Amino acid sequence: MLAVGKTLAAVRDRGTWMQLALLTDTRDEIEGHRRLLRALAFGDDDYEGAVYHVLPFVLGDLTPPGMEPPPFGKPLTAEERFKHLTTVTDHLRVFDWLAENDPALAAQIVVDDQADTLLPDGTVLNAVEATAGRLGVAEMRRQVDRIRRDHGQDSEALIGHVRDRSSRPARRSSASPVITTRRMAFPHSSTRR
């Protein structure tokens, strides 16, 4: 929740809040919070606190305050506990914001779920992706995602495209790709903090 909260606290426009309200069906909670939009409008010091107050609603926290998880079974994953997590992280581009503004936290939530991803020519994609994230080169990260997605479907065309891309210099893009929680690790959580 901290990663999403920090990103959300950086949101400084009402429009983004209204978009989130529509995407997560939390308009009543966002507009009804006594300080959130007012603190946002006036740049008040309590804005960040208000953000963290509405965050569980925006994420769709399925563990209400005071409710204990069942004593049996495995703990809930973040995606199981927060039904809007993917929607919110995609919409806010959480990983991209963290990579630029809080690289230490970004490094903590990245999952190396494809540690042995090698292309037939021995290219290690994880190192490229890590470097792109560290340098904030969103276009490189988007290309790595595309390569991973397309690798199994058409390897020959993929390798040709990679070679074509590698001959061009990287460029910094102001448009960030959408990152989903499939590549972000949020700690397992079974109780509300």
Long-range contacts (C-beta under 8 A, 24 or more apart in sequence): 1-55, 1-56, 1-59, 1-82, 1-186, 2-105, 3-94, 3-98, 3-105, 3-106, 3-109, 3-184, 3-186, 4-55, 4-59, 4-85, 4-88, 4-89, 4-92, 4-94, 5-51, 5-52, 5-55, 6-97, 6-98, 6-101, 6-102, 6-105, 7-92, 7-93, 7-94, 7-97, 7-98, 8-51, 8-55, 8-58, 8-88, 8-92, 9-47, 9-48, 9-51, 9-52, 10-97, 10-101, 11-51, 11-92, 12-40, 13-40, 14-40, 14-41, 16-92, 19-91, 20-58, 20-88, 20-91, 20-92, 23-84, 23-87, 23-88, 23-91, 24-57, 24-58, 24-59, 24-60, 24-84, 24-87, 24-88, 26-54, 26-57, 26-58, 29-54, 29-57, 29-58, 30-54, 30-57, 30-58, 56-192, 58-84, 58-88, 59-83, 59-84, 59-85, 59-88, 60-84, 60-85, 61-192, 63-189, 63-190, 63-191, 63-192, 64-192, 65-192, 66-192, 67-192, 68-191, 69-190, 69-191, 74-188, 75-188, 75-189, 75-190, 76-188, 76-189, 76-190, 77-186, 77-188, 78-181, 78-186, 78-187, 78-188, 78-189, 79-181, 79-186, 81-189, 81-190, 85-181, 85-186, 86-180, 86-181, 89-179, 89-180, 89-181, 89-184, 90-178, 90-179, 90-180, 93-176, 93-177, 93-178, 93-179, 94-179, 94-184, 95-133, 95-179, 95-183, 95-184, 96-138, 96-176, 96-177, 96-179, 99-133, 99-134, 99-136, 100-136, 103-133, 103-134, 106-133, 109-184, 109-185, 109-186, 110-183, 110-184, 110-185, 111-183, 111-184, 111-185, 113-182, 113-183, 114-148, 117-148, 119-147, 119-151, 119-155, 119-158, 119-159, 119-162, 120-155, 120-159, 121-159, 123-162, 136-172, 137-170, 137-171, 137-172, 137-173, 138-172, 138-173, 138-175, 138-176, 138-177, 139-170, 139-171, 139-172, 139-173, 140-170, 141-177, 141-179, 142-173, 142-177, 145-177
